Amino acid sequence: MKQLTMLMAATALTASAAAPALAGGHAQKWDMPMAYSASNFHSENGVKFADCVREGTEGAIDITVHPGGSLFKGADIKRAVQTGQVPIGERLLSGHQNENAVFGFDSVPFLATSFDDSAKLFDAAKPALEEILNDQNLTLIYSVPWPPQGLYFKKEVNSVADMEGIKFRSYNNATARLAELTGMLPVTIEAAEISQAFATGVAESMISSGATGYDRKVWESLTHFYEVDAWLPYNHVMVNSDTWGGLDDDTKAAVMACGEAAAAAGLEASKAYTNFTLNGLREGGMTVGRAGDQLVSDLKEIGVTMTAEWLEAAGDDGAAIVDAFNN
């Protein structure tokens, strides 16, 4: 994370030139819940962002990061920020597609399967995403993609037919629907609970990045990871809009500058972490490689179905996002 640290430090120095002061001159203490382990690159990025904000605002905003779902579980973080229980937090918004289908833009199977394409898709979705969040009393600060999503199993799988009856960890509507269409049994499990779920047999499979599997040492329970590059979901850091509205312009500029640096550094960390974690899974004893032709073909058929369903649910906003991405 050396590059991240250097980028954040440079950003903080630039931001601090304005030396913002909050109304009344009092420093604000912000708790920032995050769902993933302290060693995960998203959490490490969040800590560097907090350091940048502290330096860039000359201590006017002091953010304490709470990783691993220690303050709020992942599913509860968005609501906690929205209602002002905490001023800032990070959340995988695709876990809230039941609120608005647009939140699942980054989990449409095989729509954007590379870092470059996911960046294009995010740019296409960002205006609609920010508008929806603003209506929910949330202000988007920065977003960072996960590495491409692959499939984990505790046995060899060569086709969708081989998945029948497997207990599958789901974390949003897309993953639950994927389980249904492949004949697996979806079980909702938060990231912090993955290791225990696999160890106790509550779940036997999941779709996630190499990063999640590596962080949770899933080789202790699972045996195979198939690279299918299904999608690259985003984690988003958001601030309560009432809290945000109470900051002066210089303070907002300093926080946003740190957010821009965090987005750039997080993207590079995600790219670097991709091969590192896949090698880590191999070293743990897992079989890691590209999925076979039959499995890929089966999954792409399911992807067509899920894309059509998402477009129907997301309506005009979804169509506009896909059109902008394709053009």
N, C-alpha and C positions, 0 to 999 in steps of 0.2 A: 504493500500500500504506500510505498515511498512516493510514487508519482502523485497519488491522491493528496498526501500530506503537503507536498510542495505547492500543489495547485491551490489548496485551501489556504495555505499561509499567504500566498501572493494575493489571493482574493481578499482576505481579511485586511491586509495592509492597504489595499486600494479602497475598500469600503470604509475603513476607519478614518480616512482623510476627511470625510464629512463630519466625523465626531458627533453623531446624532445624540440628542438628549430626549428622554421621554417626558411627558407632561408631569410636572411636579418634581422631576429630577430623581425619581425613585427607580431602582433596578427592578426588573420583573424576573421572577423565577418560574421557568416553564418546565413542566414534566413532559417528556416525549416518549410515549409507549411505542414499542416495536414488537412484532410478533416472532421474529426469528432469533436464533441463538446469538450470543455476543460475538462469536467467531465468524458468523456469516458476513459476507462482504456488504450486504445491505446495512447491517447493524454497525459495522466498522465505518462505513460511509456516513451513517447518521451521527456517529460520535465526532467525526472530523467536521461535519457540517455544524454541529453544536459548538465546537471549538472556534470555527470560523466566525459564527454569529457572535460569540462572546467577545472575540477580539475585534471584529468589525464594528460592533456597537460600543466598544470600550466598556463592556460589562453591563450595559443598560439592559440587555436580555441575556440571562444565564440559563441555558438549556441543560437539563439532566436527562440522559437517555436511559430508558428502562427496556432492555432487550428481552427476548425469550418469553414474551407474554406475561412477564412478571407483574406488571401493573394492571393491564387489561388483556384478556385473551384477544387473539387476532380478530375474531368476529365482532368484538365489542369496541374496538378502537375507534372506528368511524363515528359511531354514536356518541362515544365519550367526547370526541373533539367537537362534534356538531352541537352538542348540548352544553358545552363549556365546562365539562368535568375536568378536562385538560385543555390547554390552549393549542397543542400541536401533537400530531401523531402520524404514523405510517400505516398504510393499509393496502392490500391487494383488492382493488375495487371490483374485480370480476366476481368476488364473493358476494356482491350486492346486486346481482342482475335482477333479483326479484323486485328491487326498487325501480330500476330502469335498465332496459336491455342494453343501452349504450355502454354501460359499465363493462359489458363483456366483449367489447370490440377487440381486445387483445387475446381472446380465447376462442376465436373462430378457427377450427382446425384447418391447417394447410393454406390459410389465406396469406399469412406473412411468416415465413419459415427461416429467415436469416436476420441478423442484426440490422442490415441495411433496409430490408423490407419492413421490419418492425418499426424502425424509425420513421419511415414514410407513412406507415399506418397510424402511428401515434400523432404525427403532424396533422394528418387528415381528421383524426378524431378529437384533437385537443380543443378546438372552439366549442363543439357541442358538449364535451366533457366539462369544461370550465363553466359553461352556462348552467348545466345541471347542478354542479357543485355549488355555485353561487346561490342558486335557489334553495339549497340545503344549508346555508350559513357556513359554507366551507370555501376557503381560498387555496388554490393549488400552488405549492411552492416549487417542488421538483418531482420528477418521475425517473425511475431507473428500471430497465428491463432485466428479467432473469435470463439465463442461458436457455437455449432451445430445450423444449420439453421432450422427454423420452419415457419409455415404459419400463417399469420394474416388476419382476416376478420372482417367485421362488421355484420356478421350473422352466424348462425350455418351451417357448411358444413360437409357433411357425405360422399361425393363421388365427383369425378371429374365432374360429370354431374351438380352438384350444383354450379360449378364455372362459368358456361356459361355466358359470357357478362360482367363479373366483371372487373372493371378498376384496373389494376395490376401494381404496381410500379416495374420497372425493373432497374437494375444498371449495367448489362453486357449482353453479348450474351446469356449466359446460362439462365438467368432469363427471358429474352425476349422470348427465344424459349420455356421455360416452360409455359409461358403465352399462346403462340400460340397453343401448344399441349393440353392444358386444356380448350381451348375455351375462355380464358380471353383476355382482351385488354391491351397490354403492353404500359406503359407510362414511359419514361425515367425521373427519378427524382433523384437528388443528395441527399446525406444524410442530408445536412444542410437544405433542403427544404421539408423534410418529413412531419413535423407537419402541415405546411401550406397546403400541398397537400391533406392531409386527412381531414383537417378542412374545406376546400373549395370544397371537392368532386372530385378533379382532379384525385385522386386515392382512391380505396376502399379496397385494399389488398396489401400484399407484402410477400415475403419470406426473412427472416432475422433472426438474433439471438435475444434472449431476451434482450441483451444489447442495441441494437439499439432502440427497442420499449420502453425500460425503459428510456433511455436517452431522447427520444423525447416525452415521456408521451402520447403514442398513445392511451391509454385508454380513452382519451378525445374524440376520434372519433371512435375507433374500439372496438369490444366486445369479440373476440375469438382469442386465440393463440393455434395452434396445433403443438405439438412436433412431428416432422417427421425425424429429424436428417439427413437432405438431404445431407449436406456437411459442411465442415469447411473451409471457405475461409481465405486466408492469406493477411495481410497488410505487405508491404515490405518497408523498409527504404533504399534509394539509394543515392549515391553521384555521381555527375558529374565526369566522369573519367579523364577529363583534370585537374580539381581541385585536384582530388585524386593523380594524377601523380606528382603534384607539392609539395607534402608533403614528408618529409624525412621518413625513415623506422621506426624510433622510434615513430613518430607522428601517422603513420598508425597503428602501433601495439597498441598504446594507444586507438585509436578510435575503432579498431576491438575488443579489450578487453571489452570496454564498450558496443559494439554491442552484444557480446556473453552474457554479463550479462543482457542486455535488452531483448534478446530473451528468456532467462531462466525465468526472472522475469515476462515478459509479458505472457508467457505460464501459469504460476501459477496464475496470475491475471485473465486470461481468464477462467480457470477452476473454480476459486472461484466465479467469476462474474456470472457464469451460473445459479446456484441455487438462488443466491441473486436477480438477475434481474427477474427470473420467479416468485419469491415470490413478487417482487415489482409490477409486472403486476397484480397479484392476488389482492394485496392490493389496486391497482387502480380501481378494479372492473371488470377486465377481467376474462373470463372463460379460464383456462389454463389446458391442459392435453394432453395425448397421442392421436394421431389421431386414428380413428376407423379402423377396419380391411379392410373395403371396400375402404376407402380413401387411406390407405397405399398400398393396392393391385393395385389400379388404378395408383398411383404415381410411383410404381416400374416398371410397364409396360412402362410408359413414360421414366423412367430412362434408361431402356434397349435401347430404341430408341435414346436417347440423348448420351449415351455412345458410341454407334456405330457411330453416326454422329461425335462426337469429335475425335474418333480414326481415322476416315477417313480424317478429316481435319488436324489432327496433324501428320499424316504419320508415318514414322519410329521412330521419336522422341517420339510420343505418345505411340506407341506400346512398345518401350523400357521402358518407364516410367511405364506402366501398368504391364509389365512382371517383372520388378525389384520389384515393389510393391507386386505383388502376390507371388514372390519367397523369 
